[in-house]
């Protein structure tokens, strides 16, 4: 048997050679592509199921309000003019609070990224502040900043500050060191390196941190309006919640969701404008 | 302006990298530094430009840089080090802005260096639109813009494919022939060294010491691809380095 290799016919247990086969494709997947309409479709399907369930009765009125009733409540809210009476103060609290929180957060984050003493001192502090539920501090803020707008701004500012700091110093750490070396080798001043190399290089990280910070700001809007607020989306939701008025509760929640989607879309636009250089 | 390295030694903790390097870099010549990986040749280049400090020894500047020189010691990096958010023009203007050169004067300098590196049509392009060879041309243009006394080139062609490398070597030769510049050219590629170097400094493996300085007298523009004389020099260099390179390759990395 060992010397019988001159035999030219292929061994019987191997497939016959002269029938070519297409190589099976196995390289697909793992490459996310944008599908805009799918997101809207998911929303529509979920709302339709809820509508059908509440109408048919297999979802009781206590479990979930009818989506059409929520829409009607929303319509009333709009027509009575109360919508803007609630939305106005909330938006200004959101804007002022997150403006202070984000700008101080970016400044502190850049300082942490640039100076090792600031880093050594501030990173443990930020780590200690981050997990504090900001809602728990609301009474304290009321004492410090008054029952008026001050405590609300402070709560939202404080809530957006910590995630912005963490995102910013992470982003500064990730700036390509060879670019900084290049700046030094051309004799650029310290301030030029920070302004022209570090900050633009940290921009992608800062913007993605902003998505998280601003979502937290919307969450805290409700908390900030727990005390001493007559108008505001948060106050409206809390009021509805304590009365178990599910239609109004859901109308308020939908407003917050829409706000979240809008903020995220605005950041998306800014990213496309500012970060067009990314590959 | 000449550069003199005076007895430079360096170690990281108790890990000796360079030992007693003494070398003169004369004006108007290209000095290539070759050596096995990890011999400290890039570290040496960072000492020359003042980006790092050696433990012992000095880097001396002999004579004054020529008038109009904005940044006497100017690097060209292996990974190009272009700001991805600035256009080709913007990347060059970056190094002029700090010297107060803006507006018309900046445009003149940028136009001139882009023309010298054949990049005029790409002034408005972003780095992500350019090939590796183009990116390195932009980095060369940026270096030329500050009118350096000495160019410090850290494996400038190592990130490029071999065809692009040939093209860029030709470009460097023609830039030098038109206006001779001083350069320290660190590379592990012996072919680049024999094409571009007036002097080739061969370093031993770690701790890096100067093993030999080979001088090539053929003028740069007469050195052609596949020239037998250059091939012989390259072979000679490789024989100097082969055992060292093999030993360096087998070492454990603890940097």
Interface residues (C-beta under 8 A of the other chain):
Chain A: X178 X179 X181 X182 X184 X185 X186 X187 X188 X189 X192 X196 X197 X200 X201 X275 X276 X277 X278 X279
Chain B: X49 X51 X70 X71 X73 X74 X75 X77 X79 X81 X83 X84 X85 X86 X94 X95 X97 X98 X126 X127 X128 X142 X146
